[in-house]
Amino acid sequence: MEIRRLFFSLVRKWWLIGLLAILGGVIGSLNVYYTKPVYQAETRLYVSNSNTAAPDAKSLNPAEIKLRKELVQQYSEIIYSRSVISAVSEKVNKYNLSENEILSMISIVINDNSNVFTISARGSDPTIVAAVANFTGGEFIAHLEKLS
């Protein structure tokens, strides 16, 4: 008996159900139409010591692992430095990006349990995002080679 009453109450309010369905569809389509997509590109870098990366190196000691984790923290500061960002800005100058725009696009993700860190860039143009992520990684490596 209760199911029958529920069914007839839904039949009486068919116009409200239809109106809410149409309203939801319109709101959803407007959201899809006016929302810009956000693209993300990532570059992963591995911190290693060239002396221990040789094929005859058997294993890493705990001090080496701790040193690499500390280096990853320091490397993130180097990536955000003015010299690396200005070099990236010169590489992507055809996209007319300022250094502040590049800084706002870049983020660095550090995994506490590994020697890998990720440089990611987010933006509305996939070509620009990929170029910024790749050139940031390349300029960071070039900057490290100059320092050592």
RORO-448860 format. One record per atom (N, C-alpha, C): x, y, z; residue number from 0; atom name; residue in three letters. Coordinates in Angstrom, 3 decimals. Layout:
BEGIN
((X; Y; Z); NUM; CA; ALA)
...
This chain:
BEGIN
((0.810; -1.189; 0.000); 0; N; MET)
((0.000; 0.000; 0.000); 0; CA; MET)
((0.858; 1.260; 0.000); 0; C; MET)
((1.947; 1.258; 0.788); 1; N; GLU)
((2.838; 2.414; 0.858); 1; CA; GLU)
((3.525; 2.675; -0.483); 1; C; GLU)
((3.900; 1.636; -1.173); 2; N; ILE)
((4.580; 1.784; -2.462); 2; CA; ILE)
((3.633; 2.418; -3.476); 2; C; ILE)
((2.392; 2.027; -3.441); 3; N; ARG)
((1.392; 2.574; -4.356); 3; CA; ARG)
((1.190; 4.063; -4.100); 3; C; ARG)
((1.133; 4.440; -2.844); 4; N; ARG)
((0.958; 5.853; -2.496); 4; CA; ARG)
((2.169; 6.676; -2.941); 4; C; ARG)
((3.367; 6.131; -2.754); 5; N; LEU)
((4.596; 6.793; -3.191); 5; CA; LEU)
((4.599; 6.956; -4.713); 5; C; LEU)
((4.192; 5.942; -5.438); 6; N; PHE)
((4.147; 6.007; -6.889); 6; CA; PHE)
((3.195; 7.109; -7.369); 6; C; PHE)
((2.012; 7.184; -6.811); 7; N; PHE)
((1.040; 8.198; -7.231); 7; CA; PHE)
((1.477; 9.604; -6.837); 7; C; PHE)
((2.188; 9.721; -5.742); 8; N; SER)
((2.700; 11.043; -5.364); 8; CA; SER)
((3.777; 11.493; -6.345); 8; C; SER)
((4.591; 10.571; -6.845); 9; N; LEU)
((5.594; 10.912; -7.868); 9; CA; LEU)
((4.922; 11.269; -9.191); 9; C; LEU)
((3.860; 10.573; -9.533); 10; N; VAL)
((3.142; 10.848; -10.780); 10; CA; VAL)
((2.514; 12.242; -10.716); 10; C; VAL)
((2.007; 12.659; -9.564); 11; N; ARG)
((1.395; 13.980; -9.434); 11; CA; ARG)
((2.439; 15.089; -9.553); 11; C; ARG)
((3.680; 14.831; -9.176); 12; N; LYS)
((4.735; 15.853; -9.215); 12; CA; LYS)
((5.664; 15.667; -10.408); 12; C; LYS)
((5.161; 15.122; -11.517); 13; N; TRP)
((5.995; 14.867; -12.687); 13; CA; TRP)
((6.607; 16.141; -13.227); 13; C; TRP)
((5.910; 17.245; -13.163); 14; N; TRP)
((6.412; 18.513; -13.685); 14; CA; TRP)
((7.609; 19.011; -12.874); 14; C; TRP)
((7.592; 18.778; -11.564); 15; N; LEU)
((8.712; 19.206; -10.722); 15; CA; LEU)
((9.957; 18.360; -10.999); 15; C; LEU)
((9.751; 17.068; -11.176); 16; N; ILE)
((10.877; 16.180; -11.481); 16; CA; ILE)
((11.482; 16.540; -12.836); 16; C; ILE)
((10.655; 16.789; -13.826); 17; N; GLY)
((11.140; 17.174; -15.155); 17; CA; GLY)
((11.857; 18.514; -15.134); 17; C; GLY)
((11.299; 19.480; -14.391); 18; N; LEU)
((11.924; 20.799; -14.289); 18; CA; LEU)
((13.300; 20.722; -13.644); 18; C; LEU)
((13.409; 19.935; -12.574); 19; N; LEU)
((14.709; 19.782; -11.902); 19; CA; LEU)
((15.719; 19.062; -12.792); 19; C; LEU)
((15.276; 18.100; -13.584); 20; N; ALA)
((16.187; 17.400; -14.496); 20; CA; ALA)
((16.699; 18.350; -15.578); 20; C; ALA)
((15.802; 19.167; -16.137); 21; N; ILE)
((16.217; 20.132; -17.164); 21; CA; ILE)
((17.152; 21.177; -16.570); 21; C; ILE)
((16.829; 21.672; -15.387); 22; N; LEU)
((17.678; 22.663; -14.723); 22; CA; LEU)
((19.074; 22.099; -14.431); 22; C; LEU)
((19.139; 20.872; -13.971); 23; N; GLY)
((20.440; 20.236; -13.723); 23; CA; GLY)
((21.244; 20.067; -14.998); 23; C; GLY)
((20.562; 19.699; -16.089); 24; N; GLY)
((21.260; 19.552; -17.370); 24; CA; GLY)
((21.805; 20.873; -17.883); 24; C; GLY)
((21.020; 21.947; -17.743); 25; N; VAL)
((21.482; 23.264; -18.183); 25; CA; VAL)
((22.673; 23.730; -17.357); 25; C; VAL)
((22.611; 23.576; -16.054); 26; N; ILE)
((23.722; 23.985; -15.187); 26; CA; ILE)
((24.972; 23.165; -15.502); 26; C; ILE)
((24.824; 21.865; -15.706); 27; N; GLY)
((25.971; 21.024; -16.037); 27; CA; GLY)
((26.603; 21.392; -17.367); 27; C; GLY)
((25.783; 21.663; -18.375); 28; N; SER)
((26.352; 22.018; -19.679); 28; CA; SER)
((27.021; 23.385; -19.651); 28; C; SER)
((26.471; 24.334; -18.892); 29; N; LEU)
((27.128; 25.637; -18.745); 29; CA; LEU)
((28.472; 25.506; -18.043); 29; C; LEU)
((28.518; 24.643; -17.054); 30; N; ASN)
((29.774; 24.411; -16.333); 30; CA; ASN)
((30.837; 23.840; -17.259); 30; C; ASN)
((30.460; 22.879; -18.072); 31; N; VAL)
((31.412; 22.278; -19.012); 31; CA; VAL)
((31.849; 23.291; -20.059); 31; C; VAL)
((30.943; 24.109; -20.534); 32; N; TYR)
((31.254; 25.059; -21.591); 32; CA; TYR)
((32.172; 26.182; -21.120); 32; C; TYR)
((31.974; 26.686; -19.907); 33; N; TYR)
((32.722; 27.845; -19.443); 33; CA; TYR)
((33.953; 27.518; -18.596); 33; C; TYR)
((34.178; 26.281; -18.240); 34; N; THR)
((35.346; 25.904; -17.459); 34; CA; THR)
((36.502; 25.585; -18.389); 34; C; THR)
((37.629; 26.273; -18.168); 35; N; LYS)
((38.813; 26.014; -18.986); 35; CA; LYS)
((39.536; 24.781; -18.445); 35; C; LYS)
((40.038; 23.935; -19.339); 36; N; PRO)
((40.789; 22.777; -18.862); 36; CA; PRO)
((42.145; 23.201; -18.299); 36; C; PRO)
((42.619; 22.439; -17.333); 37; N; VAL)
((43.936; 22.686; -16.748); 37; CA; VAL)
((44.803; 21.472; -17.062); 37; C; VAL)
((45.921; 21.738; -17.716); 38; N; TYR)
((46.846; 20.675; -18.095); 38; CA; TYR)
((48.022; 20.655; -17.130); 38; C; TYR)
((48.608; 19.470; -16.975); 39; N; GLN)
((49.762; 19.328; -16.092); 39; CA; GLN)
((50.810; 18.467; -16.784); 39; C; GLN)
((52.057; 18.941; -16.727); 40; N; ALA)
((53.183; 18.178; -17.259); 40; CA; ALA)
((54.179; 17.981; -16.127); 40; C; ALA)
((54.824; 16.826; -16.113); 41; N; GLU)
((55.760; 16.506; -15.037); 41; CA; GLU)
((57.104; 16.070; -15.593); 41; C; GLU)
((58.136; 16.423; -14.851); 42; N; THR)
((59.482; 15.948; -15.121); 42; CA; THR)
((60.003; 15.349; -13.827); 42; C; THR)
((60.419; 14.101; -13.865); 43; N; ARG)
((60.926; 13.441; -12.658); 43; CA; ARG)
((62.443; 13.360; -12.735); 43; C; ARG)
((63.060; 13.706; -11.632); 44; N; LEU)
((64.520; 13.678; -11.559); 44; CA; LEU)
((64.945; 12.787; -10.393); 44; C; LEU)
((66.020; 12.072; -10.609); 45; N; TYR)
((66.561; 11.163; -9.613); 45; CA; TYR)
((67.888; 11.706; -9.126); 45; C; TYR)
((68.051; 11.770; -7.820); 46; N; VAL)
((69.285; 12.275; -7.221); 46; CA; VAL)
((70.202; 11.092; -6.978); 46; C; VAL)
((71.406; 11.162; -7.581); 47; N; SER)
((72.371; 10.099; -7.364); 47; CA; SER)
((73.771; 10.684; -7.382); 47; C; SER)
((74.663; 9.938; -6.815); 48; N; ASN)
((76.072; 10.300; -6.810); 48; CA; ASN)
((76.736; 9.511; -7.928); 48; C; ASN)
((77.458; 10.183; -8.795); 49; N; SER)
((78.047; 9.486; -9.940); 49; CA; SER)
((79.065; 8.433; -9.498); 49; C; SER)
((79.655; 8.608; -8.325); 50; N; ASN)
((80.626; 7.616; -7.851); 50; CA; ASN)
((79.936; 6.322; -7.429); 50; C; ASN)
((78.745; 6.412; -6.842); 51; N; THR)
((78.052; 5.201; -6.396); 51; CA; THR)
((77.121; 4.654; -7.464); 51; C; THR)
((76.948; 5.381; -8.547); 52; N; ALA)
((76.067; 4.906; -9.614); 52; CA; ALA)
((76.795; 3.959; -10.560); 52; C; ALA)
((78.050; 3.708; -10.288); 53; N; ALA)
((78.822; 2.806; -11.143); 53; CA; ALA)
((78.269; 1.391; -11.039); 53; C; ALA)
((78.434; 0.583; -12.088); 54; N; PRO)
((77.875; -0.772; -12.084); 54; CA; PRO)
((78.444; -1.666; -10.991); 54; C; PRO)
((79.669; -1.379; -10.513); 55; N; ASP)
((80.252; -2.249; -9.494); 55; CA; ASP)
((79.815; -1.873; -8.074); 55; C; ASP)
((79.031; -0.814; -7.910); 56; N; ALA)
((78.539; -0.433; -6.585); 56; CA; ALA)
((77.474; -1.433; -6.162); 56; C; ALA)
((77.672; -2.039; -4.999); 57; N; LYS)
((76.792; -3.115; -4.562); 57; CA; LYS)
((75.538; -2.586; -3.871); 57; C; LYS)
((75.673; -1.670; -2.916); 58; N; SER)
((74.507; -1.146; -2.208); 58; CA; SER)
((74.843; 0.205; -1.613); 58; C; SER)
((73.829; 0.895; -1.215); 59; N; LEU)
((74.012; 2.206; -0.612); 59; CA; LEU)
((73.982; 2.075; 0.904); 59; C; LEU)
((74.817; 2.854; 1.552); 60; N; ASN)
((74.766; 2.857; 3.007); 60; CA; ASN)
((73.741; 3.881; 3.474); 60; C; ASN)
((73.297; 3.806; 4.714); 61; N; PRO)
((72.271; 4.733; 5.210); 61; CA; PRO)
((72.690; 6.202; 5.155); 61; C; PRO)
((73.966; 6.486; 5.317); 62; N; ALA)
((74.426; 7.874; 5.247); 62; CA; ALA)
((74.238; 8.433; 3.840); 62; C; ALA)
((74.480; 7.613; 2.841); 63; N; GLU)
((74.297; 8.043; 1.449); 63; CA; GLU)
((72.825; 8.326; 1.160); 63; C; GLU)
((71.947; 7.494; 1.665); 64; N; ILE)
((70.512; 7.696; 1.455); 64; CA; ILE)
((70.052; 8.976; 2.140); 64; C; ILE)
((70.525; 9.217; 3.339); 65; N; LYS)
((70.156; 10.440; 4.067); 65; CA; LYS)
((70.679; 11.678; 3.337); 65; C; LYS)
((71.890; 11.594; 2.824); 66; N; LEU)
((72.469; 12.712; 2.082); 66; CA; LEU)
((71.637; 13.024; 0.840); 66; C; LEU)
((71.202; 12.003; 0.138); 67; N; ARG)
((70.396; 12.216; -1.060); 67; CA; ARG)
((69.066; 12.883; -0.720); 67; C; ARG)
((68.455; 12.486; 0.377); 68; N; LYS)
((67.188; 13.107; 0.781); 68; CA; LYS)
((67.380; 14.577; 1.125); 68; C; LYS)
((68.498; 14.901; 1.752); 69; N; GLU)
((68.784; 16.301; 2.059); 69; CA; GLU)
((69.070; 17.090; 0.786); 69; C; GLU)
((69.728; 16.448; -0.168); 70; N; LEU)
((69.994; 17.107; -1.444); 70; CA; LEU)
((68.709; 17.429; -2.194); 70; C; LEU)
((67.751; 16.530; -2.126); 71; N; VAL)
((66.471; 16.772; -2.794); 71; CA; VAL)
((65.823; 18.026; -2.226); 71; C; VAL)
((65.885; 18.206; -0.915); 72; N; GLN)
((65.323; 19.414; -0.291); 72; CA; GLN)
((66.053; 20.660; -0.799); 72; C; GLN)
((67.369; 20.594; -0.877); 73; N; GLN)
((68.144; 21.745; -1.337); 73; CA; GLN)
((67.922; 22.013; -2.828); 73; C; GLN)
((67.748; 20.965; -3.597); 74; N; TYR)
((67.535; 21.136; -5.025); 74; CA; TYR)
((66.225; 21.867; -5.316); 74; C; TYR)
((65.226; 21.651; -4.489); 75; N; SER)
((63.966; 22.352; -4.717); 75; CA; SER)
((64.149; 23.858; -4.554); 75; C; SER)
((65.031; 24.269; -3.643); 76; N; GLU)
((65.318; 25.695; -3.486); 76; CA; GLU)
((66.073; 26.242; -4.702); 76; C; GLU)
((66.944; 25.437; -5.265); 77; N; ILE)
((67.696; 25.871; -6.442); 77; CA; ILE)
((66.763; 26.043; -7.640); 77; C; ILE)
((65.788; 25.154; -7.765); 78; N; ILE)
((64.857; 25.242; -8.895); 78; CA; ILE)
((64.077; 26.547; -8.843); 78; C; ILE)
((63.692; 26.978; -7.647); 79; N; TYR)
((62.941; 28.223; -7.502); 79; CA; TYR)
((63.825; 29.463; -7.536); 79; C; TYR)
((65.137; 29.285; -7.708); 80; N; SER)
((66.041; 30.434; -7.700); 80; CA; SER)
((65.852; 31.287; -8.947); 80; C; SER)
((66.249; 32.527; -8.822); 81; N; ARG)
((66.085; 33.496; -9.914); 81; CA; ARG)
((66.888; 33.074; -11.141); 81; C; ARG)
((68.080; 32.515; -10.950); 82; N; SER)
((68.918; 32.163; -12.103); 82; CA; SER)
((68.302; 31.044; -12.939); 82; C; SER)
((67.709; 30.040; -12.294); 83; N; VAL)
((67.089; 28.947; -13.041); 83; CA; VAL)
((65.813; 29.437; -13.734); 83; C; VAL)
((65.012; 30.197; -13.021); 84; N; ILE)
((63.749; 30.668; -13.593); 84; CA; ILE)
((63.992; 31.646; -14.743); 84; C; ILE)
((65.005; 32.498; -14.617); 85; N; SER)
((65.291; 33.425; -15.719); 85; CA; SER)
((65.809; 32.670; -16.943); 85; C; SER)
((66.582; 31.601; -16.733); 86; N; ALA)
((67.033; 30.792; -17.869); 86; CA; ALA)
((65.854; 30.089; -18.539); 86; C; ALA)
((64.901; 29.615; -17.742); 87; N; VAL)
((63.698; 28.995; -18.308); 87; CA; VAL)
((62.896; 30.037; -19.075); 87; C; VAL)
((62.815; 31.242; -18.533); 88; N; SER)
((62.086; 32.328; -19.192); 88; CA; SER)
((62.691; 32.648; -20.556); 88; C; SER)
((64.009; 32.617; -20.658); 89; N; GLU)
((64.670; 32.846; -21.946); 89; CA; GLU)
((64.362; 31.725; -22.934); 89; C; GLU)
((64.274; 30.488; -22.439); 90; N; LYS)
((64.003; 29.351; -23.320); 90; CA; LYS)
((62.569; 29.370; -23.853); 90; C; LYS)
((61.640; 29.850; -23.038); 91; N; VAL)
((60.236; 29.851; -23.452); 91; CA; VAL)
((59.767; 31.260; -23.811); 91; C; VAL)
((60.684; 32.100; -24.287); 92; N; ASN)
((60.339; 33.487; -24.578); 92; CA; ASN)
((59.332; 33.623; -25.712); 92; C; ASN)
((59.189; 32.624; -26.555); 93; N; LYS)
((58.207; 32.712; -27.645); 93; CA; LYS)
((56.773; 32.641; -27.126); 93; C; LYS)
((56.598; 32.220; -25.864); 94; N; TYR)
((55.262; 32.162; -25.272); 94; CA; TYR)
((54.942; 33.418; -24.450); 94; C; TYR)
((55.873; 34.360; -24.385); 95; N; ASN)
((55.692; 35.621; -23.657); 95; CA; ASN)
((55.290; 35.405; -22.202); 95; C; ASN)
((56.057; 34.585; -21.492); 96; N; LEU)
((55.799; 34.337; -20.079); 96; CA; LEU)
((56.804; 35.103; -19.230); 96; C; LEU)
((56.324; 35.757; -18.206); 97; N; SER)
((57.232; 36.428; -17.279); 97; CA; SER)
((57.760; 35.408; -16.276); 97; C; SER)
((58.768; 35.809; -15.529); 98; N; GLU)
((59.322; 34.916; -14.514); 98; CA; GLU)
((58.299; 34.606; -13.434); 98; C; GLU)
((57.484; 35.584; -13.079); 99; N; ASN)
((56.452; 35.347; -12.066); 99; CA; ASN)
((55.389; 34.368; -12.558); 99; C; ASN)
((55.053; 34.437; -13.839); 100; N; GLU)
((54.095; 33.485; -14.396); 100; CA; GLU)
((54.674; 32.070; -14.385); 100; C; GLU)
((55.946; 31.961; -14.699); 101; N; ILE)
((56.595; 30.647; -14.672); 101; CA; ILE)
((56.634; 30.112; -13.248); 101; C; ILE)
((56.973; 30.966; -12.299); 102; N; LEU)
((56.989; 30.542; -10.895); 102; CA; LEU)
((55.611; 30.084; -10.428); 102; C; LEU)
((54.560; 30.755; -10.895); 103; N; SER)
((53.216; 30.358; -10.469); 103; CA; SER)
((52.781; 29.044; -11.120); 103; C; SER)
((53.385; 28.681; -12.244); 104; N; MET)
((53.039; 27.430; -12.922); 104; CA; MET)
((53.749; 26.225; -12.312); 104; C; MET)
((54.931; 26.445; -11.733); 105; N; ILE)
((55.786; 25.350; -11.299); 105; CA; ILE)
((55.500; 24.966; -9.852); 105; C; ILE)
((55.510; 23.664; -9.611); 106; N; SER)
((55.493; 23.156; -8.243); 106; CA; SER)
((56.408; 21.941; -8.183); 106; C; SER)
((56.939; 21.695; -7.007); 107; N; ILE)
((57.877; 20.589; -6.822); 107; CA; ILE)
((57.299; 19.644; -5.779); 107; C; ILE)
((57.246; 18.365; -6.130); 108; N; VAL)
((56.739; 17.349; -5.224); 108; CA; VAL)
((57.906; 16.478; -4.808); 108; C; VAL)
((58.110; 16.399; -3.499); 109; N; ILE)
((59.217; 15.612; -2.957); 109; CA; ILE)
((58.629; 14.434; -2.205); 109; C; ILE)
((59.070; 13.248; -2.562); 110; N; ASN)
((58.653; 12.049; -1.844); 110; CA; ASN)
((59.659; 11.792; -0.729); 110; C; ASN)
((59.184; 11.721; 0.497); 111; N; ASP)
((60.084; 11.564; 1.638); 111; CA; ASP)
((60.840; 10.243; 1.633); 111; C; ASP)
((60.284; 9.241; 1.000); 112; N; ASN)
((60.885; 7.911; 1.071); 112; CA; ASN)
((61.719; 7.541; -0.152); 112; C; ASN)
((62.037; 8.507; -0.997); 113; N; SER)
((62.839; 8.170; -2.168); 113; CA; SER)
((63.739; 9.337; -2.543); 113; C; SER)
((64.555; 9.111; -3.530); 114; N; ASN)
((65.474; 10.122; -4.032); 114; CA; ASN)
((64.959; 10.747; -5.320); 114; C; ASN)
((63.701; 10.549; -5.595); 115; N; VAL)
((63.083; 11.087; -6.799); 115; CA; VAL)
((62.229; 12.285; -6.410); 115; C; VAL)
((62.339; 13.343; -7.190); 116; N; PHE)
((61.432; 14.464; -7.001); 116; CA; PHE)
((60.862; 14.849; -8.354); 116; C; PHE)
((59.703; 15.473; -8.320); 117; N; THR)
((58.957; 15.773; -9.532); 117; CA; THR)
((58.795; 17.274; -9.680); 117; C; THR)
((59.131; 17.767; -10.850); 118; N; ILE)
((58.862; 19.159; -11.205); 118; CA; ILE)
((57.613; 19.124; -12.074); 118; C; ILE)
((56.555; 19.774; -11.618); 119; N; SER)
((55.333; 19.785; -12.413); 119; CA; SER)
((54.938; 21.215; -12.735); 119; C; SER)
((54.303; 21.373; -13.872); 120; N; ALA)
((53.809; 22.677; -14.316); 120; CA; ALA)
((52.343; 22.519; -14.673); 120; C; ALA)
((51.547; 23.506; -14.294); 121; N; ARG)
((50.113; 23.486; -14.579); 121; CA; ARG)
((49.719; 24.763; -15.299); 121; C; ARG)
((48.830; 24.616; -16.279); 122; N; GLY)
((48.363; 25.773; -17.022); 122; CA; GLY)
((47.266; 25.397; -17.998); 122; C; GLY)
((46.812; 26.385; -18.750); 123; N; SER)
((45.688; 26.156; -19.652); 123; CA; SER)
((46.116; 25.748; -21.062); 123; C; SER)
((47.393; 25.855; -21.395); 124; N; ASP)
((47.880; 25.467; -22.722); 124; CA; ASP)
((48.849; 24.287; -22.570); 124; C; ASP)
((48.546; 23.136; -23.162); 125; N; PRO)
((49.402; 21.967; -22.954); 125; CA; PRO)
((50.807; 22.134; -23.523); 125; C; PRO)
((50.957; 22.875; -24.590); 126; N; THR)
((52.281; 23.078; -25.187); 126; CA; THR)
((53.169; 23.906; -24.259); 126; C; THR)
((52.614; 24.966; -23.716); 127; N; ILE)
((53.381; 25.826; -22.809); 127; CA; ILE)
((53.733; 25.077; -21.533); 127; C; ILE)
((52.784; 24.324; -21.011); 128; N; VAL)
((53.008; 23.579; -19.771); 128; CA; VAL)
((54.125; 22.552; -19.954); 128; C; VAL)
((54.100; 21.834; -21.064); 129; N; ALA)
((55.144; 20.841; -21.324); 129; CA; ALA)
((56.503; 21.512; -21.492); 129; C; ALA)
((56.539; 22.635; -22.198); 130; N; ALA)
((57.807; 23.342; -22.397); 130; CA; ALA)
((58.364; 23.848; -21.070); 130; C; ALA)
((57.529; 24.410; -20.231); 131; N; VAL)
((57.999; 24.930; -18.939); 131; CA; VAL)
((58.530; 23.802; -18.063); 131; C; VAL)
((57.822; 22.687; -17.995); 132; N; ALA)
((58.280; 21.566; -17.164); 132; CA; ALA)
((59.603; 21.001; -17.686); 132; C; ALA)
((59.698; 20.798; -18.984); 133; N; ASN)
((60.917; 20.216; -19.551); 133; CA; ASN)
((62.109; 21.161; -19.445); 133; C; ASN)
((61.907; 22.429; -19.765); 134; N; PHE)
((63.015; 23.370; -19.696); 134; CA; PHE)
((63.439; 23.643; -18.247); 134; C; PHE)
((62.510; 23.579; -17.314); 135; N; THR)
((62.886; 23.763; -15.911); 135; CA; THR)
((63.799; 22.631; -15.463); 135; C; THR)
((63.453; 21.414; -15.816); 136; N; GLY)
((64.319; 20.282; -15.482); 136; CA; GLY)
((65.677; 20.389; -16.157); 136; C; GLY)
((65.683; 20.757; -17.432); 137; N; GLY)
((66.951; 20.887; -18.163); 137; CA; GLY)
((67.822; 22.007; -17.631); 137; C; GLY)
((67.222; 23.153; -17.343); 138; N; GLU)
((68.005; 24.276; -16.810); 138; CA; GLU)
((68.495; 23.994; -15.391); 138; C; GLU)
((67.725; 23.260; -14.624); 139; N; PHE)
((68.174; 22.875; -13.283); 139; CA; PHE)
((69.403; 21.988; -13.373); 139; C; PHE)
((69.394; 21.004; -14.274); 140; N; ILE)
((70.553; 20.134; -14.434); 140; CA; ILE)
((71.763; 20.920; -14.935); 140; C; ILE)
((71.543; 21.829; -15.876); 141; N; ALA)
((72.643; 22.654; -16.366); 141; CA; ALA)
((73.188; 23.549; -15.267); 141; C; ALA)
((72.326; 24.073; -14.430); 142; N; HIS)
((72.751; 24.928; -13.315); 142; CA; HIS)
((73.565; 24.115; -12.306); 142; C; HIS)
((73.154; 22.877; -12.046); 143; N; LEU)
((73.920; 22.024; -11.129); 143; CA; LEU)
((75.296; 21.696; -11.681); 143; C; LEU)
((75.359; 21.473; -12.984); 144; N; GLU)
((76.668; 21.179; -13.590); 144; CA; GLU)
((77.604; 22.377; -13.489); 144; C; GLU)
((77.051; 23.601; -13.589); 145; N; LYS)
((77.878; 24.794; -13.429); 145; CA; LYS)
((78.375; 24.932; -11.993); 145; C; LYS)
((77.542; 24.536; -11.034); 146; N; LEU)
((77.921; 24.664; -9.626); 146; CA; LEU)
((78.987; 23.651; -9.218); 146; C; LEU)
((79.021; 22.486; -9.865); 147; N; SER)
((79.991; 21.479; -9.443); 147; CA; SER)
((81.195; 21.406; -10.336); 147; C; SER)
